[in-house]
Amino acid sequence: MRSATGLEISRERVGAACVITIGGEIDFDTAASLCKAANSCVDEVCVLDLTAVTFLGSAGLTALLESTATARDRGASLRIVVDGNQPVIRPIEITELDRDLALFHSVGEALQARGFR
């Protein structure tokens, strides 16, 4: 599904987890859509697959932090899949947010992680 801002968002249930795949650019205009999608399933294990994201701006970084905090406040888990996607991992590493976000290399790895909150 393409949001009104052009961000591609799809949801899939995998066992007890919700996997949300995001594609496109995450910037000031689309960050709210990312946050809304992630927060729609933060009461459970939520895997946010960003491997199809082509740009991640500061508003997107803020949305990831806010969604992670919301999940933690609810006692849930937000697992973010970045793989080697340079437009995503580079801004996360530069800002050292890799210390605060639960990052994984694949959806499978994120789904198999135990006890991570």
N, C-alpha and C positions, 0 to 999 in steps of 0.2 A: 504494500500500500504506500502510495506517495502522499506525504502530508501537503498541506496548503503551501508550505514553504519550499517544497521540492525535495525534502529529505525522504529517502526510501526507508520504510519501517515495516518489518514483518515479525510476527510472533509465532512461536511453535512451542507446544508442550512436549517435554521430554521427561518422562517419568514424573517426578514431583517438582521438576524445575520448569521455569519459564525461560525460553531462549528468545531474545529479541535481537534481530539482525538489523543493523543500521547501515545505510549506504548513502553516499553523497558528501556534501560539505557541511561541517558543523561549525557555524559561525554565529554572530549575533542574531541573525534572523531565524536560525534553526535550533539554537540551543534549548529553547523552551520546549520544543517538540521532543528532543532527546530526553530532557528531564521528565516530561510527562510520561513518555514511554517507559523509562526506567522505574519511575515511581509507581506505575500501574501494577507492578508485580513485586514490590519490595517487602511484602509480608511473607515471602517464601524465598527459595533460592532463585535468584535472577541472574542469568548469564547475558551479558551485553556484548554482542559480537560486533566489533568495530573494524574488522578486516576489510570491509568494502568502503570504508570512509576515505575520501580523497583529500580532505583538509580538516584540521582540528585547530580552531582558534581559541583565544583566551576565554571567550564565553562558553565554549564547549568544555574546556578544562574546568571552569567553575561549575558547570552543570554536572560533570562527573563527580566532583568533590561533594556537591550538595546531595546528589543521589546516593553516594556512598554513606554520607552522614545520616540521611533519612533511613537507609536500610539498617545501619547500626543502631539507631534510636529505636527501631522497631524489633530489634533482635534478629534481623534477617541478614542475608548475604548478597552483596552485589559483586559479581565476578566479571571482570572486563577482559575480553579477548582482543589482543592487539597483534600477535604474531610479529612479523618483521615489517609491518606496514609503517614505513618511514613517516608519512604524513601524520600518523597518530603517535607512534612511540617517541619520535624525536621531541615534540613539544612536552610530552610527559616527562621524559628524562631530563631535558634542559631545565625544567622548572622543579625537578626533583620530586614530582608527585608520584613517581614510582614507589616511593616510601609509604605513601598514604593510600594508594589504590591497590586493590587485589587484582593483579595482572596475570594473565595466562596466555600460553602460546596457541591454544586450540580450544574449541568448544568442548571436545572430549576431555581434555585435561581439566577444564573448569568444572565440568559435571562430576568428575571423579574425585575432586578435592574434598576431603573429609574435614568436618569440624571448622572450616574456615569461615570467619564472620568478618 
